[in-house]
Amino acid sequence: MSKDRAALIQAIRLRRLLAEDRPQIVGYDGDEFARRLYYAQRPVQPSLDAIRGARETSASILERLADGDWARAGTHTEIGPYSVDTWLEIYSMHCHDHADQIERALPAARSAVGDAGAEDAEFLGVERPKQDQSAQVDDRGQRHHEP
């Protein structure tokens, strides 16, 4: 997952389109951002909070736009003309795409956490499987369920 990078960059892009005349919107290498900013080693929750904040503040801006604001545009270095309307078309699906990625990856993450410690589960942002509290461990380390 790209964590907070895309949400924050998209929020800045919207603001630049509205506040600057014909800004140049620069593309970036998402994989390089992820590597250099340690996305694989950082906890997920702060990034989710950043995404929520970026989306909520952007929505607040969009709610206030006048009709002419939707046509404000700049040039994207990879796709060319880039308006507020184009921004919304692209960005509105972004979190849904990530949600689909998470749904596909979650079973493997939960499986990997099965034997991991609570810290690992918290870092991954997945719920650790609950231990069966009704089981008793005998003197040989074997688990037995009470009737």
N, C-alpha and C positions, 0 to 999 in steps of 0.2 A: 504494500500500500504506500502511496506517496505521502502519507501522513499529512502534515499541515502545509507543505510546500505549495501544492496547487491551489488550495483554498486562499492562502495569503496572496499568492501572485495574482489570482483572478480578482481578488478584492482590490488590489492596487490597480490592475488594468481598468476596471470599471471607473475608479476614481480619476485615473488619468484621462480616460475618454471624455469624462464630463468636465474636468477642470482645465484641461490643456487643449489648445487648438491643434488638431491633426497630429497627435502623438505617434511616435514609432513604438510599436509593441514588439518587443524582442522575444523570439522563441528561446527555449532552453532545453537542455538535456536532463530530463527527469531522473534517469538512472544515475547520472553523475551527481546531481543534487543529493539523491538518497545516499550514495556512497560517502560523499564528503561531509554530509551533515549527520552521519551515524544513525540513519533511520532504523536499521536493523537492531541496534543496541539500545534504543531509547524506549521508555515506556509509552504506551499508546494513549492513555487518558489525556495528558496535556495536549496532544495533537488533536484529539477529538474536541476538546474544549476550544482550541484555536479555530477549528473548522466551524464549529457552532457560532462562535463570535463573528467570524468573517461573513458567514452566510446571513446571520441576523442583521448585522449592520448594513450589508449590501441590500438586503430586502427592504430595510427602512429607507434607503436612498431611492430604490426603484419605485417605491410607493409614492414618492414625491415628484417624480419626473413629469415635466410638461411634455406635450406631444413632440415638440421639436427636439427634445433631448434624446429621444430614441434614435434619431438619425445621426447624432454626433459620431464622428468616425476618425480613425487613424489608419495606419498601415501596419499590418502584422508582417514581420520579416519572413514568415513561412507561408502564409496563406493570402497575403495581399490586403485588400480593403477589409476593414474590421470596425464595425459599428457597435453601438450599445446593444442593438437588436441581435447582431451576430454573437456578441459576448453572451447574451442570455441563452441563445439557442445552444451554444457549445457548453456553457457552464451548467445549465439546468440539468443535464444528464450526468454530470461528472460524479456526484456522490452516489447516484443510483448505480453507475458502473462499478464503483468501489464496493458498494453493498453486495452486488452480485459476486465480485471477487472474494469477498469475505465469506459469503455463504458457501462458496465452493471450497474455500481453504479451511473453514472451521472444523469439519470432521477430523481432518488430519492433525490440526492443532490440538484438539481435545484429546485425540489418541496419544499424541506425543506428551501431553501433560499428565496422562494417567499415572506415570511413575515419577513425575517431576515434583519438586517441592512447591510449597505455596508461593514462594517468591517468583518462581518461573511462571506459574499460572497467572499471577497478578500482572507480571510484565507482559505476557502474551495477551492479556485482556480476555482470557477465557475462564469459565468457571471450572474449577478443579472438581473431578468426580468425587462425590460424597463417599466417605468410608461407611460401610455397613456397621452401625453401632450395636446391632444385636449379635454380632459375631464375637465369640470368645476365642482367645489364643491359648492353646494348651502348652505344656512344658516343652514340647518339641517344635513350637512355633507354628503349628497348624491352626487354621481358623475353623471354628465350628459355630454353626448358627443355633441359637436357642429356639426351641419349638414355640 
